[in-house]
């Protein structure tokens, strides 16, 4: 399966990493080594999440008690990526 490339900026029309991702909000309940966190989602499920590259690049600090937006993979709903820290 080939994707058409955008001629102006060189990007493809669909990002395979974000395709089918599920976004949910939650609260960080535990900080683990290597920028990993346990996040309790709004439906009371606890998932293991790591910090996305954009948050890491901009030096956004995540601590226990922060509300965050987590992107879950459709393949493993207990692992995710923290994509945004909410106010």
C-alpha positions in Angstrom: 0.0 0.0 0.0 1.5 3.3 -1.1 0.7 6.7 0.2 0.8 9.8 -2.0 3.4 12.3 -1.0 2.6 16.0 -0.7 4.8 17.8 -3.2 5.0 21.1 -1.2 6.3 20.0 2.1 7.3 16.3 1.5 4.9 14.8 4.1 2.6 11.9 3.5 -1.2 12.4 3.6 -1.6 10.1 6.7 0.6 9.6 9.7 0.8 5.9 10.4 1.7 6.5 14.0 -1.4 8.5 14.8 -3.7 6.4 12.6 -6.3 4.7 14.9 -5.0 6.3 18.1 -7.4 6.8 21.0 -7.0 10.0 23.1 -8.2 10.1 26.7 -7.6 12.3 29.7 -6.3 11.2 33.0 -4.3 12.1 36.1 -0.7 11.0 36.8 -0.7 8.8 39.9 2.9 7.5 39.9 6.2 8.6 38.5 8.5 5.8 37.2 12.1 5.8 35.9 12.9 6.8 32.3 10.1 9.3 31.9 7.4 6.7 32.4 4.2 7.4 34.4 1.2 5.5 35.7 -1.9 7.4 34.6 -5.4 6.9 35.9 -7.8 7.6 33.0 -11.3 9.1 33.5 -12.8 5.6 33.2 -10.7 4.5 36.3 -8.3 2.3 34.2 -4.6 2.7 35.1 -2.2 2.7 32.1 1.5 3.0 31.7 2.5 6.0 29.6 5.7 7.7 28.4 6.3 11.3 27.5 6.0 12.3 23.9 9.0 13.8 22.1 7.3 17.2 21.7 6.8 17.5 25.5 10.4 16.3 26.1 11.8 18.8 23.6 10.0 21.7 25.2 11.1 20.7 28.7 7.5 20.4 30.0 7.7 18.9 33.5 5.1 16.3 34.5 4.6 15.5 38.1 2.2 13.4 40.2 -1.3 15.0 40.2 -1.0 16.6 36.8 -4.0 16.2 34.4 -2.7 15.0 31.0 -4.0 13.9 27.7 -2.9 10.3 26.8 -2.8 8.8 23.3 -3.5 5.0 23.5 -2.5 2.5 20.8 -5.5 0.4 19.5 -3.2 -2.7 19.8 -2.4 -2.4 23.5 -4.9 -0.2 25.5 -2.8 -0.4 28.7 0.2 1.5 27.2 0.2 5.1 25.9 1.9 8.3 25.2 1.4 11.6 27.1 0.8 14.2 24.4 -0.4 17.2 26.4 -0.3 18.4 30.0 -3.6 20.1 30.9 -3.9 23.2 33.1 
